[in-house]
């Protein structure tokens, strides 16, 4: 159990350090997947299958991170359109 947790912490740290050239959505997808895999592995280890828990948690986390990233992109786009419309009306 301790080895799994240490390995996941190292993997998450490396994943987060590698986000420099990515878009915000890509960063959120990767971070969500890493956090989901860590949480899934911990819950899976308690339930008896850390690997299956990590796989399920990673998939769910990546999906959630992607959806959140797309939501934030849409929010930013709407803000920018409103800002541009306000600048044009002056």
N, C-alpha and C positions, 0 to 999 in steps of 0.2 A: 504494500500500500504506500509506504513512504517513498519507494523508488518511483512509483507511478506519479505521485504528486510532484516530486522533484523534476522528473522528465517533462511533465506538462508545464511547469513553471519555466523551464529552459526553452521549450518550444514556443510558448506564448511570448516570452521576451524576445526571441529571435524574430518571430513573426511581426511583432510591433515595431522592431527596429528596421525592418525591411519595407516599411510603408512610405518611404520618402518620395518616390516617384509616382505614387498612385493617386487616382482621383479620390475624392471624399467617399464616394459610394464603394469603391474598391477597398478602401481602408476599413470602412464599416463592415463590409462583408467578411473580410479576413478576420477582423477583430471579433465579430460575432461568432464566427466559426471556431476560433481558438478558445474563446470564453465558453462557448457551448460544449466543445469537446472536453474542456477541463471539468466543467460541472457535470457533464454526462459520465465522465470516467470516475469521478468521485462517487456519484450516486450508483453507477454500475458496479463499482468495487464493493460497495455496501451490499448491493443486491446479488452479487456473485459473478458479474461479467463486465469488467472494466472496459474491455475493447468494444463490446456492443454498445455500452452506454456512451463511450466517447464518439462512436460513429453516429449514433442517433443525435446526441447533443451537438456535435459539429454540424450536421446537416441542418438541424433546426436553427442553430445559432447563425449559420451563414445565410439561411433564408431570411431570418429576422433582420440581420444586419443589412442585407440587400434591400429589403422593403423599406427599412428606416432610411437608408441612404437615398433611395428614389423619392421618398416623401420629402426629405430635406432639400433635394434638388428642385423639386416642384415648388416648394415653399420659397426658395431663393429666387427662382424664375419669376414667380408671381410678384414678389417684392420688387425685383428689378424692373418689371413691366410697369408697375405702379409708379416707381421712382422716375422712370423715363417719361411716362405720361405727364407727371407733375412738372418735370423740367420743361417739357415742350409747351405747356400751357402758360408759362410765365412770359 
